[in-house]
């Protein structure tokens, strides 16, 4: 049964209540987990006090603990999760393949390699001079350069999803090899800094890192929202999109550029956190029962996954671990599930 159509002036769209309901529930769950993450710690703060402090009605001691100490970390998890989930939804929609996430395409590895280059080759002095903005800027530049390289190498009168993934895996291996070489040849002190950053962590994140990622993510999400209406017909093929008057090559390039920059912004704030961009769009697609990954729900589920993983790493596990270890433990089995499911479909 097809979804009923709704027309507002010159704009018409299909009314699907389930994706909207799922998006609203994910937004509420993400906000609740965000507040719980802020309240958890050696000095626990109850949920009503957290919400009251965020609304500007908290006590002075709560304001100090929340606004100065805990809010940057929680906000970094929220922003990074939304950026990774949205980026994964875009890349998987363009490639029409559930494996086409920024992790697999080498975008996060490229961002990490350039950031490690900044931290190690110059002995960390360049990063010190540039302040906390140096590494985030390097990660953004690395992610953008790697994404453009993958896109250009995969372009053959259009983008084929299978070819895009193969080239992305090759570029990812190249960037990982470059990162390993930099770590082997660098000073041990700089290696320790780079290795801690490469795992993917929210530890010690302050307002400087959050402001860069938040500003970039907000701008890119506005562009994605403005292009999403023209992006949807691309799911039916270039011929259908062209028949509807969509400049599919331009729309695809703009959305892919936004996906690359979103992944770079996420890596700039938390390092290359693995598997969030892979798991969130596929889980959101199944929850919303959509044929393609929904953008808003994917971003919110990415935030829910990352904040939840960070909360588990800080409070449930006996030893505090970086959030990247927890997301890898979740995403690894999910990747195996996707591979097995794809093989079963081919056999059938």
C-alpha positions as CSV (number, residue, x, y, z in Angstrom):
1,X,0.0,0.0,0.0
2,X,1.5,3.3,-1.1
3,X,1.7,6.3,1.3
4,X,-0.9,9.0,0.9
5,X,0.2,12.2,-0.7
6,X,0.1,15.7,0.9
7,X,0.2,18.9,-1.1
8,X,1.1,22.3,0.3
9,X,1.0,24.9,-2.5
10,X,3.6,23.8,-5.1
11,X,5.2,21.3,-2.8
12,X,3.9,17.7,-2.5
13,X,5.2,14.8,-0.5
14,X,4.2,11.4,0.8
15,X,2.9,11.2,4.3
16,X,4.6,8.4,6.2
17,X,3.8,8.6,10.0
18,X,6.1,5.8,11.1
19,X,9.4,7.5,10.0
20,X,8.3,10.8,11.7
21,X,7.3,9.0,14.9
22,X,10.6,7.1,15.0
23,X,12.5,10.4,14.4
24,X,10.7,12.1,17.3
25,X,11.2,9.1,19.6
26,X,14.9,9.0,18.7
27,X,15.2,12.8,19.4
28,X,13.6,12.3,22.8
29,X,15.8,9.3,23.6
30,X,19.0,11.2,22.5
31,X,18.1,14.2,24.7
32,X,17.4,11.9,27.7
33,X,20.6,10.0,27.3
34,X,22.5,13.3,26.8
35,X,21.2,14.6,30.2
36,X,22.0,11.2,31.9
37,X,25.5,11.4,30.5
38,X,26.0,14.9,32.0
39,X,24.7,13.7,35.4
40,X,26.9,10.6,35.6
41,X,30.2,10.9,37.3
42,X,32.0,11.0,40.6
43,X,29.7,13.8,41.6
44,X,26.3,12.4,40.4
45,X,23.6,15.0,39.6
46,X,20.0,14.0,39.3
47,X,18.2,14.3,36.0
48,X,15.8,17.2,37.0
49,X,18.8,19.2,38.3
50,X,20.6,18.6,35.0
51,X,17.7,19.8,33.0
52,X,17.1,22.8,35.3
53,X,20.8,23.8,35.0
54,X,20.7,23.5,31.2
55,X,17.6,25.8,31.2
56,X,19.5,28.4,33.3
57,X,17.8,27.6,36.7
58,X,20.5,25.6,38.4
59,X,22.6,26.1,41.5
60,X,26.1,27.5,41.3
61,X,27.9,24.3,42.1
62,X,25.8,22.4,39.5
63,X,26.5,25.1,36.9
64,X,30.2,24.7,37.4
65,X,30.2,20.9,37.2
66,X,27.8,20.8,34.2
67,X,28.7,23.8,32.1
68,X,32.4,23.8,32.6
69,X,33.3,20.2,33.1
70,X,30.8,17.8,31.6
71,X,28.8,19.6,29.0
72,X,31.6,19.9,26.5
73,X,32.2,16.1,26.5
74,X,28.4,15.3,26.2
75,X,27.9,17.9,23.5
76,X,30.9,16.5,21.6
77,X,29.3,13.1,21.7
78,X,26.0,14.5,20.5
79,X,27.6,16.5,17.6
80,X,29.9,13.7,16.5
81,X,27.2,11.1,16.6
82,X,24.8,13.2,14.5
83,X,27.6,14.0,12.0
84,X,28.7,10.4,11.6
85,X,25.1,9.1,11.4
86,X,24.1,11.6,8.7
87,X,27.4,11.1,6.8
88,X,26.9,7.4,6.7
89,X,23.3,7.7,5.6
90,X,24.3,9.9,2.6
91,X,27.2,7.7,1.5
92,X,25.1,4.5,1.8
93,X,22.3,6.2,-0.2
94,X,24.6,7.4,-3.0
95,X,26.4,4.1,-3.3
96,X,23.2,2.1,-2.7
97,X,25.3,-0.3,-0.5
98,X,25.0,-0.7,3.3
99,X,28.8,-1.0,3.5
100,X,29.6,2.4,2.0
101,X,30.3,4.3,5.2
102,X,33.1,6.8,5.8
103,X,35.0,4.1,7.7
104,X,35.0,1.8,4.7
105,X,35.6,4.5,2.1
106,X,38.7,5.7,3.9
107,X,37.5,9.2,4.8
108,X,38.0,8.8,8.5
109,X,41.4,7.1,7.9
110,X,42.4,10.0,5.7
111,X,41.4,12.5,8.3
112,X,43.3,10.6,11.0
113,X,46.4,10.3,8.8
114,X,46.7,14.0,8.2
115,X,46.1,14.7,11.9
116,X,48.8,12.3,12.9
117,X,51.1,13.9,10.4
118,X,50.6,17.2,12.2
119,X,51.2,15.6,15.6
120,X,54.3,13.6,14.7
121,X,56.3,15.0,11.8
122,X,56.7,18.5,13.4
123,X,57.2,17.0,16.8
124,X,53.9,18.4,17.9
125,X,55.1,22.0,17.7
126,X,52.8,23.0,14.9
127,X,49.8,21.7,16.8
128,X,51.0,23.5,19.9
129,X,51.3,26.8,17.9
130,X,48.0,26.3,16.3
131,X,46.4,25.5,19.6
132,X,43.5,23.1,19.9
133,X,42.2,24.1,16.5
134,X,45.3,22.7,14.7
135,X,44.4,19.0,14.8
136,X,40.7,19.6,14.0
137,X,41.6,21.7,11.0
138,X,44.1,19.0,9.8
139,X,41.5,16.3,10.2
140,X,38.9,18.3,8.2
141,X,41.5,18.9,5.4
142,X,42.5,15.2,5.4
143,X,38.9,14.0,5.3
144,X,38.1,16.3,2.4
145,X,41.2,15.4,0.4
146,X,40.6,11.7,0.9
147,X,36.9,11.9,0.0
148,X,37.7,13.9,-3.2
149,X,40.4,11.3,-4.1
150,X,38.0,8.4,-3.7
151,X,35.3,10.2,-5.7
152,X,37.7,11.0,-8.6
153,X,39.1,7.5,-8.7
154,X,35.6,5.9,-8.6
155,X,34.1,8.2,-11.3
156,X,33.5,6.4,-14.6
157,X,30.6,8.2,-16.3
158,X,28.9,8.1,-13.0
159,X,29.4,6.4,-9.6
160,X,29.0,2.7,-9.2
161,X,28.5,1.6,-5.6
162,X,30.7,-1.6,-5.9
163,X,33.6,0.3,-7.5
164,X,33.3,3.1,-4.9
165,X,33.6,0.6,-2.1
166,X,36.6,-1.2,-3.6
167,X,38.5,2.0,-4.2
168,X,37.5,3.3,-0.8
169,X,38.9,0.1,0.8
170,X,42.2,0.5,-1.2
171,X,42.5,4.2,-0.2
172,X,41.7,3.3,3.4
173,X,44.5,0.7,3.5
174,X,46.9,3.3,2.0
175,X,46.0,5.8,4.7
176,X,46.3,3.2,7.4
177,X,49.8,2.3,6.1
178,X,50.8,6.0,6.1
179,X,49.5,6.4,9.7
180,X,51.5,3.3,10.8
181,X,54.7,4.6,9.2
182,X,54.3,7.9,10.9
183,X,53.8,6.3,14.2
184,X,56.8,4.0,13.8
185,X,59.2,6.8,12.8
186,X,57.9,9.5,15.3
187,X,59.1,10.4,18.8
188,X,57.6,8.2,21.5
189,X,55.9,11.2,23.2
190,X,54.2,12.3,20.0
191,X,53.2,8.7,19.3
192,X,51.4,8.4,22.6
193,X,49.4,11.6,21.8
194,X,48.5,10.4,18.3
195,X,47.7,6.9,19.4
196,X,45.3,8.1,22.1
197,X,43.6,10.3,19.5
198,X,43.4,7.5,16.9
199,X,41.4,5.2,19.1
200,X,38.5,7.6,19.1
201,X,37.7,9.1,22.5
202,X,35.7,11.9,24.1
203,X,38.1,12.2,27.1
204,X,39.3,15.7,27.8
205,X,37.3,17.3,25.1
206,X,36.8,21.0,25.8
207,X,34.9,23.9,24.3
208,X,37.6,24.6,21.6
209,X,37.1,21.2,19.9
210,X,33.4,21.3,20.4
211,X,33.0,24.8,18.8
212,X,34.8,23.8,15.6
213,X,32.8,20.6,15.2
214,X,29.5,22.2,16.2
215,X,29.9,25.1,13.8
216,X,30.9,22.9,10.9
217,X,28.1,20.4,11.6
218,X,25.4,23.0,11.9
219,X,26.3,24.7,8.6
220,X,26.5,21.3,6.8
221,X,23.2,20.1,8.2
222,X,21.5,23.2,6.8
223,X,22.9,22.5,3.4
224,X,21.9,18.8,3.6
225,X,18.3,19.8,4.7
226,X,18.1,22.3,1.8
227,X,19.3,19.6,-0.7
228,X,17.4,16.6,0.7
229,X,14.2,17.2,-1.3
230,X,16.1,17.0,-4.6
231,X,18.3,14.2,-3.2
232,X,15.4,11.8,-2.7
233,X,14.6,11.2,-6.4
234,X,18.2,9.9,-6.9
235,X,17.2,6.7,-5.1
236,X,15.1,5.8,-8.1
237,X,18.0,6.2,-10.6
238,X,19.5,9.0,-12.6
239,X,16.9,8.7,-15.4
240,X,14.0,9.1,-13.1
241,X,15.7,12.1,-11.4
242,X,16.5,13.7,-14.7
243,X,12.8,13.2,-15.7
244,X,11.8,15.1,-12.6
245,X,14.0,18.0,-13.4
246,X,16.7,17.2,-10.8
247,X,20.3,18.0,-11.7
248,X,21.4,14.7,-10.3
249,X,25.2,15.1,-10.8
250,X,25.3,18.4,-9.0
251,X,23.0,17.2,-6.2
252,X,25.0,14.0,-5.7
253,X,28.3,16.0,-5.6
254,X,27.0,18.5,-3.1
255,X,25.6,15.7,-0.8
256,X,28.8,13.7,-1.0
257,X,30.8,16.8,-0.2
258,X,28.6,17.4,2.8
259,X,29.1,13.7,3.9
260,X,32.9,14.0,3.6
261,X,33.0,17.2,5.6
262,X,30.6,15.9,8.2
263,X,32.9,12.9,8.7
264,X,35.9,15.2,8.9
265,X,34.2,17.4,11.5
266,X,33.4,14.3,13.6
267,X,37.0,13.0,13.4
268,X,38.3,16.5,14.3
269,X,36.4,16.4,17.6
270,X,36.7,12.8,18.7
271,X,39.1,11.0,16.4
272,X,38.1,8.3,14.0
273,X,35.4,6.6,16.1
274,X,34.6,3.4,14.2
275,X,31.4,1.9,13.0
276,X,28.9,4.6,14.1
277,X,28.5,5.8,10.5
278,X,28.0,2.1,9.4
279,X,25.5,1.0,12.1
280,X,23.3,4.0,12.6
281,X,21.9,4.4,9.1
282,X,21.1,0.7,8.8
283,X,19.5,0.5,12.2
284,X,17.5,3.7,11.5
285,X,16.3,2.3,8.2
286,X,15.0,-0.9,9.8
287,X,13.3,1.1,12.7
288,X,11.6,3.5,10.3
289,X,10.9,0.7,7.7
290,X,12.3,2.9,4.9
291,X,13.8,1.6,1.6
292,X,16.8,3.9,2.1
293,X,18.5,5.3,5.2
294,X,16.5,8.3,6.6
295,X,18.9,11.2,7.2
296,X,17.4,12.7,10.3
297,X,16.8,9.4,12.1
298,X,20.3,8.2,11.1
299,X,21.9,11.3,12.7
300,X,19.9,11.0,15.9
301,X,20.5,7.3,16.2
302,X,24.3,8.0,15.7
303,X,24.1,10.4,18.6
304,X,22.2,7.9,20.7
305,X,24.8,5.2,19.9
306,X,27.8,7.3,20.6
307,X,26.5,8.9,23.8
308,X,25.3,5.5,25.1
309,X,28.7,3.9,24.3
310,X,30.5,6.7,26.1
311,X,28.2,6.3,29.1
312,X,28.8,2.6,29.2
313,X,32.5,3.1,28.9
314,X,32.5,5.4,31.9
315,X,30.0,3.8,34.2
316,X,29.3,0.2,33.4
317,X,32.7,-1.3,32.5
318,X,35.1,-2.0,35.3
319,X,37.9,-0.1,33.5
320,X,37.4,3.2,31.8
321,X,37.9,2.7,28.0
322,X,37.8,5.1,25.1
323,X,34.4,5.2,23.4
324,X,35.9,3.9,20.1
325,X,36.5,0.5,21.8
326,X,32.9,0.2,22.7
327,X,31.6,1.2,19.3
328,X,34.0,-1.3,17.7
329,X,32.6,-4.0,19.9
330,X,29.1,-3.1,18.7
331,X,29.9,-2.4,15.0
332,X,32.2,-5.4,14.4
333,X,29.5,-8.1,14.8
334,X,27.0,-5.8,12.9
335,X,29.4,-5.7,9.9
336,X,29.7,-9.5,9.9
337,X,25.8,-9.6,9.9
338,X,25.6,-7.3,6.9
339,X,28.2,-9.4,5.0
340,X,26.4,-12.7,5.8
341,X,23.1,-11.2,4.8
342,X,24.5,-9.9,1.5
343,X,26.0,-13.3,0.7
344,X,22.7,-15.1,1.5
345,X,20.9,-12.7,-0.8
346,X,23.3,-13.5,-3.6
347,X,22.9,-17.3,-3.1
348,X,19.1,-16.9,-3.0
